[in-house]
């Protein structure tokens, strides 16, 4: 079967890889360069999504935990286990009972994994791992494992697997319109007919349908997530609660520096994907609430932002589902949503929907 794919992020690349392994002829179109948008602006984590449990997304967490382990097994040179600590402070919004239950479910859903499960550690043990933390009100914490990866390099590795299987990758080739009959029109006027066409353009998946006058039952919420990289060495990964909020944020070691993120800000597809001064202050203030030595804007080495394509379901960005959906209309398959860790699982489902 001759298959066209629109979108050169990690989900598009994994779809191309899976379909090429299945013996199909695949051409992938990317309007810029591969892995240049949201897929290289992640938190650099392969994880089950502990916080998704609060929204009841058990299926997604279970799938993501399985896929996390799969990535670790096939790309050990680009992904590694990452111990993470969730400190429990007296001022936190979540009770110990709630956190105990959450980590118990997380460990249950990851049963069979080679990674260790969670354990409660005392305040002294938390401090021994992270002596930079403020200890006032610290009651202890949870230590568990997920994984860290280099999102950009891992995406390029998947692209190389695609090329070795004969996938034709066309960068800087924007698709102007597509049709339910698997026909595409490029911006230079070129047309091409496929047996199947897969629209997996991430945040742009819905907009290309609108331009093509194709109706859909799904709508996307576009949520900007911004991160700071600061000139400070972090020896351990942390999940922390944003002060006086139910939101959490990560503090992660990264190439002898530290990543702090992420934010959740709604925006339009036409707006520039850029971290605002308000987001910078928000992340700095959240970090300084917990650490003895405060940081300021002069400590920032870099800033990056990505746009998450979430399926619209409610008004609160924190409660929007990270689930994805696959819709088929004649010979056109469109993917709505999707996250880094589950890209290969999504690709397997796309193959089944051909």
Secondary structure, DSSP 8 states (H G I E B T S, - for coil): -EEEEE--SHHHHHHHHHHHHTT-EEEEE-SSSTT-SGGGSS-SEE---GGGGGGT-HHHHHHHHHHHHHHHHH-TTTEEEEEEEEEEETT-SS-HHHHHHHHHHHHHHTTT-SS---EEE-HHHHHHH-TTB--TTEEEEEEEEEEEE-HHHHHHHHHHHHHHTT-EEETT--EEEE-TTSEEEETTS-EEE-SEEEE--GGGHHHHHHHTT---S--EEEEEEEEEEESS--SSEEEEE-TTSS-EEEEEEETTEEEEE---EE--TTS-----HHHHHHHHHHHHHHBSS---GGGEEEEEEEEEEEE---S-GGGS----EEEEETTEEEEE---STTHHHHHHHHHHT-
